[in-house]
Amino acid sequence: MPITHCAIFLTERCDLACTYCYLKNIAPARDMSEKAGMDVVDFLLSRAKEYLSISFFGGEPLLEFDLIKKLISYARKRAEENEIKITFSINTNGILIDREKIDYLRKNRMGIVLSIDGLPESHDTRRITKEGGGSFDLLNKKIPILLEDPRQVHIRMTVTPDTVSKMFCGVKFIHDIGFRSLAVAMDRTAPGWTGDKKKIFADEYKEIVDWYIDMLREGDKFKLIDLDYGAASLDHPYREKGMPCEAGRSGIAIDPVGIIYPCYRFVGMKDTAIGDIYNGFDDEKRKIFFDYSRLNIEKCKNCPFNFRCHRCPWLSYTITGDYSAPVDINCFEADLMIGLFRYFREKMEKEENEIYRKRVEILKKKYF
């Protein structure tokens, strides 16, 4: 199976100290060398077919801005030689954005995935500086240049039990300041997802869906990626065609020294590597991810969402040490979100909303 997308970890260092960071226990932090970066590019292009998408990760990848420029230049040249279409994106907290960097990112048509956790007070709860203060004021200074072309920027909004009551207000805040694309991510490993907090999450998300439906009715071009993608995926046969995230299959992650993981969340986790760029894949370790969507899990067999929910090997492994063990928080989220996807789709199809129709057509063609 050809590789179509990869998260490259340029550094494990960061200028923030977010409490939910998946790399916070890695020490000492490592940086990718220029040679290792070029070796990663060569590895990926040797296993790509027609298309390759590279996402720069960290830590904070903008700490390695000079390396980003070198790798993009090298990757474009090598991709052209191999007749492979290549695209780039970057996942960033935005604090280091300045005129030079934003001009470069725009010139190279790089998608920017920016972390904003909703309202400033919600953002400051978890996205903190190394000194322990909130980081929103630092980010807010960079928002004007990011909004010069909001089409380039996609917001990732992480929700925890202590910010969930302001989730809907956070989505509206991000919309109202001018961003045009957003995904809401539940921090499923956070402690504190009690029954009350889950109910708040469900109520807030229903409010978001109804608001989004109104936005589409009014012709607003704002995108809630979770809902658009979820509605488009309802007819996708996960069991036969695999997980939509393609972890360990066509999608992988590579750490600063060239070790390969099934996805970006696994990076640095003991015993989860599936190879390295110098020796290739460990086929036995990788096989679990090829078969993952088709696993017959005893606990899931009578569930109405069996082979319909988006099983997550990282979440299962993180909580239980077993890639395939069901996890209650994932079951809750699947039950909720599949119901909301169906509700959203029914409304939009009944009303023959043109914005919705075009988006779903594009998503189905691209992913399904």
N, C-alpha and C positions, 0 to 999 in steps of 0.2 A: 504494500500500500504506500503510495507516495506521500511525502510530508507536504502539507499545504499551509500550516501555520506553526510558528514557534515563538515562545517567550524567551528572550535572551537576557539573562541576569548580568548586567554590566558591573554591578557592585552590590555588596551587601551592606554598605554604609548608607546612612540617611541623615538628613538635617533635622528630622523630627523624631519623636519617640512615641508614636501612636500605640495605645494600649493593646489594640487587637492585631498588631502586626504579626504576620506569620514567620518573619525572620528574626524576631526579637531575641530568641534564645541562641542564635548563631554567634559564636565568638571563637577566635577573632574574625572580624569581617574581612572578606576578600574582595579584591578588584580583578576584573578581567584584563589580561594583557592584550596589547595590540595583536600579537601573533595568535594568541588563543582565539581572539575575536575573528580573525581572518580564517582560522581553521574551522570555527563554527560555521561561518558562511559557506566555506567549501563543502563541509559535511552536508549542510542543508540542501544546497543546490545539487549535490550528487544524488540526493534522494527525493528531490522535487520532480514534478513532471512538466506541467504547463504554468503553474501559478504557485507563488510563495508569499506569504504574509509574515513579516517579522515585527514583533512587538518588543520594545526595549523596556526592561523591568529593572527593579532594584529591591531593596534599598531605594534610593532616589537616583534614577538614571541620569538626570541632568548634572549630577556631580561628575559624570564622565562625558561631558559634552564634546570634548575634542575627540574622544574615541568614537562617539556616535557619528561624527562627521566623516572620520576615516572609514568606518565600517560601511556607511551608506555609499560612499564613493566606490569602495571596493566591491560591494555587493551589486551595485548597478552595473558595473563593468562586467563582472563575472556572469550575472544573469543575462545580460545581452549576448554574451558569447555562447551561452547555453540555450538561448531563445526561450527564456522563462520570464513571465511577467512577475514583477516583484513590487510589493507595497510595504510601507512602514507605518508604525504607530508608536506612541510612547505613553506609558502610564506614569503619571507624575502628581506630586502634591501641589505643584505650581509655584512654590515659594521662590524658586530660583529663576523663574521666567523673567526675561528682560527683552529689550528691543532686538538685540543681536540674535537671541535664541528664537524668539517668535518669528522673526523674518526668515531665519533658516528653516524652521519647521514648515512655514507656509510655502516657501520656495520649493521645498521637497515634498509638498502635498502629504504631510504626515498627519495622521489622525492623532488627536490629543485626548487621552482618557484622564480626566481630572477628578480628583477626590474632593467632593464637598458633601459633608454629612448633614445637609439641610440647613436649618436656621443657624445663625452664628453660635448661639448658646449650645446647640446640639453638637455642632462641629467641634467646639472647644472642650466638650466632655471627654472625647477620646483622642482627638487629633491634637496632641500637645507637643510643645517644644521640649528640648532636652532639659531645660530648666524647670519644666512643669507647668508652664503657662499655656493658655490657648493659642492656636495658630491662625485663627480666622482673620485677625487684623493684618497679619503678614500677607496672607493670600489675597485679601480684599484690595490691597494696593496693586495687585497684578491683574485683577479682573478686567479693568478697562481695556488693556491691550488684548486680552483673550477674547473679548467681545467685539473686537474690530471685525472678526469673521467668525460668528458663533457656529456656523455650519461645520467648522473644523473640530469643534470641541464637544466631547461627550462626557457627561457627568456621571460619576459613580457615587451613589449615596448609600453609605452603610448605616444600618439601623441596629441598635442594641436595646436591651430591655429598659435602660435608663433614658433612652431618647425616643422610644416608640410612640409615646403619647403625642409627639409633635411631628410625626411622620408626614401627615397630609400637609400641614403648614410648611414643612420643609420642602416638599415637592412644589408647592405654589410659590414659595420664595425663590427657588431656583428658576422657575418659569418667569416670574415677574422681573427678575434682574436682567433677563435677556438670553439665557441659555436655551438651546433648542432641542437638546437630546439628553435623556436621563434614564438610568437604570437604578432601581432600588434593590439593595442587597441586604438580606437579613443575615446578621452575624450569628450563624447557627451554633457556633461553639461557645458563645458567651454564656456565662452562668446567669441565672435569673429569669429564664423563659418559663415562668410559672403559668398556671391556667389563666390568671388575670391578665398577664402580659400578652399571652397568645390571643386572648379575646380582643385586647386593644389593637394588636397588630391586624387582626381580621377586620375589625370595624374601621380602622384607619385606611386599610387597603380598599375596602368597598367604597369609602368616600372618595378615594383617589380615582377609582375606576369611573364612578359616576361623573366626577369633575372632568375627567379626560374625555368621556363621551360627549359632554357639553362642549368642550374645546373643539373636538372634531366636527360637531354639528355647526359650529360657528366658522369653520374653515381655518382654524388655528393650525399651523404646521408643526407645532411642538410634538416631539416623539417620546413616548414612554416605551422604550425598547422591550421591556419585560412583557407588556401586554400585546404589542404588535407581534413579537416573535412567538409568544405563547399561543395566541389565536391561530397563527399560521401553522404551528406545529401539531395542532390537535389531531390531524389525520395522518401524521407521520408514523410509520410502523417502526417504533423504536426497537422492538424485539428482533426484527429482521435486518434492519439497516444500522442499528447501533445508536449509542448515546449521541445526542446533538452536539455535546462539547468535544467529541472525538478524542478524549484524553487517551494518550498512549497509542493512538492509532495514527490518524493523519495530523493530530496536534500533539506537540511535546513542549517541554521546557528544558533549557540548558543553563547550568550554573556557571560561575566565573571561571572554573577550571575545566569545563567541558563535559561534566557528568550530565547524563540525560535522565529526565524525570517525566512521568506521565502528564503532568500539568504544572503550572506555576505554583500552585499551593503545596505541592509535594517537595519543592526544592529545599534541600537541607535535612529532610526527614530520614532518619536512619532506616536502612533496609528497603527503601522504596525506589531506588535508582533502577532504570531499565537498560543501562548501557553507558557508553561514553563515546565521544566523537572520534577517538583514535582506534577503538576496537569494535565499534558498531553496537548494534542492539544485542541484548541478552534475550534471545527469542523465547526462552522459557518464562522469564519474568514478564515479558511483554504480552504473552499470550492471554493472560487473565483479562487484559483490557480489550482484546479483540472479541472475547467471549462474554464480556461483562453484561451486556444488555439481554443476553439469552439465558442467563443463569436462572434455574428454577430454585427459588429460595422458599423453603418450607413455610416460613412465617408470612410470606407474601401471597401464597397461592390463592387464598380466598378474598384477597383485597380487590375491590372494584377498580383500583388503579394499578394493579399488577401489570407490568410491561407498558404502563402508560406514564408513570411518574418518572422524573429525571433522577434516577439513582446516582449517588455521588460516591465514588470509591474513596476520595480524599476524606469526606466527612465520616464515612463508616470507619475508615482506618484510624482517623484521629481519635474518635470516641471509643472504639471497641478493639482496635488492633486487627480487625478483620475487614478486608476490602468490601465484602458483600453483606455484612451484618446490617439488618434494618436499624434505623435510628429514629426514635420517636419524633424528634424535631423535624426531620426530613419528611416523615409521614404526615405530620401536621401541615407542613408547608405545601406538600403535594396536594393534599385534600383541598386546602383552601384555594391554591392558585389554579388548579385545573377547573374548579367550579367558577372562579372569576374569569378565566379565559373563555369558558363556554358562555357565560353571561355576556361578556363583552362582544364576542363574535356574533351571538344571536341578535343583539341590539343593532350592531353595525350592518349586518347582512340584511336584516329586516328593513332598515332604513335606506339601504343601498348607498351607504356613505362612500363617496368616490375617493377621498383621501385614504380611508381604510383599505378599500379594494386595491388600489395601486400599490400600497405598502405590502400587503399580503402577497400579491403577485410577485413582487421583487424578492421578498424573503423566501417564498417557496422555490423560486427559480435558483436562488443562491445557495440555500441550505438543504432543501428537501427534494 
